[in-house]
């Protein structure tokens, strides 16, 4: 009897020890899984001006390039998912379908309960956008502190943090600010920045990170005055991804000393990408100055008797393949490089015609070869021919030409998005002035670039529209200076 009880006790003890061992093994496996880096880093982001976008079919974005740098240093392959809104991104991370979200999220007490914040940290508030003091004869009052906003006209988007902040400022300052509220269906923050830069409005208030980016496009604006409290913003993963979070934190601590990270920041937030010349127009025929936003600069310095640039013979030879006037290729070249064949732009576009390295490889040219003017123009014409074929359903003429130029600048995928938006909202119209250009502008607004018919995401469409306007206006300038337009150009309606 005693032996039976003892045996039962031994069996129970052995079973208990086995169960505890199994529990410890399972806990150990869970801990190891939490501490282990993923085999492939699955990243989710929202499309946007500073997060992720495509330009000339190249993936770009400040946050995207930072996480790509992290993945490379860790030796991790990376997959990217683009969410339509932050709730979707959070759900993907919490469900384990994505490992990391790189669209910075506000670090709050409630968000820390469900997310593990990691990686780079930003402090971003609201800033006033105004024209800088040295911008010429502008008589607009320069605001040095928030109290000077009293009685001043400030234009912001309805329903935004900026609109709420102005109401709080009025209560704090004890007086009215002339608040103009704009519906976001017709205008976005980038439009308001452009309106300040072009003297259409005097002041607006936007997020600090977008303001820093905007400053590289509009050197005549000032974004130094902070008007709102700063938020802590960080990437996030799930609490179960301890190893990934700790690796991100260690990596982020070293970022200020990393040359590659500093170069990424410089390209997005410091390098000049200006689209608005500051000089006054030269004396040109009235038809070329009426209703034009462009102010003529160095292109006049290049023009000589019967010619435009040192590369005219290349333009003339290659233009025959596409049936365009060679002066139009010359206008593209000036837009892309100011006729500087060795230039490399902030985006990585290279050479006389601003070709991206990936595009060059598609057409058989290395990055070094793209700095050869002959190769650059040849690849540009190859690219333009292929792009024009994509839009062959649009009748030949001015509309197709402008769409092709826009696609050359932004990448065909964005113009295909615009045509799908046109089919959805404008009965399929492809008139440049009535349909395409307005929709290009809307492609920088989340409502439209997140529309299910859009596949290429965010686009700074205002810049693309301005690119086309400037290329075509400069073409008219070159024509006005007496350079001969060939018969091919006349057949395209460019006489």
Secondary structure as GFF3:
##gff-version 3
##sequence-region A 1 495
A	DSSP	alpha_helix	2	35	.	.	.	ID=ss1
A	DSSP	beta_strand	40	46	.	.	.	ID=ss2
A	DSSP	beta_strand	53	55	.	.	.	ID=ss3
A	DSSP	beta_strand	58	60	.	.	.	ID=ss4
A	DSSP	alpha_helix	62	74	.	.	.	ID=ss5
A	DSSP	beta_strand	77	83	.	.	.	ID=ss6
A	DSSP	alpha_helix	86	95	.	.	.	ID=ss7
A	DSSP	beta_strand	100	106	.	.	.	ID=ss8
A	DSSP	three_ten_helix	111	113	.	.	.	ID=ss9
A	DSSP	beta_strand	116	124	.	.	.	ID=ss10
A	DSSP	beta_strand	126	131	.	.	.	ID=ss11
A	DSSP	three_ten_helix	146	149	.	.	.	ID=ss12
A	DSSP	beta_strand	153	157	.	.	.	ID=ss13
A	DSSP	alpha_helix	161	173	.	.	.	ID=ss14
A	DSSP	beta_strand	178	182	.	.	.	ID=ss15
A	DSSP	alpha_helix	189	197	.	.	.	ID=ss16
A	DSSP	beta_strand	204	207	.	.	.	ID=ss17
A	DSSP	alpha_helix	208	217	.	.	.	ID=ss18
A	DSSP	beta_strand	221	222	.	.	.	ID=ss19
A	DSSP	beta_strand	231	237	.	.	.	ID=ss20
A	DSSP	alpha_helix	242	254	.	.	.	ID=ss21
A	DSSP	three_ten_helix	255	257	.	.	.	ID=ss22
A	DSSP	alpha_helix	259	269	.	.	.	ID=ss23
A	DSSP	alpha_helix	286	289	.	.	.	ID=ss24
A	DSSP	alpha_helix	299	302	.	.	.	ID=ss25
A	DSSP	alpha_helix	312	322	.	.	.	ID=ss26
A	DSSP	alpha_helix	326	337	.	.	.	ID=ss27
A	DSSP	alpha_helix	357	362	.	.	.	ID=ss28
A	DSSP	three_ten_helix	369	371	.	.	.	ID=ss29
A	DSSP	alpha_helix	373	390	.	.	.	ID=ss30
A	DSSP	alpha_helix	398	410	.	.	.	ID=ss31
A	DSSP	alpha_helix	412	425	.	.	.	ID=ss32
A	DSSP	pi_helix	432	436	.	.	.	ID=ss33
A	DSSP	alpha_helix	437	442	.	.	.	ID=ss34
A	DSSP	alpha_helix	446	449	.	.	.	ID=ss35
A	DSSP	alpha_helix	461	480	.	.	.	ID=ss36
A	DSSP	alpha_helix	487	491	.	.	.	ID=ss37
###
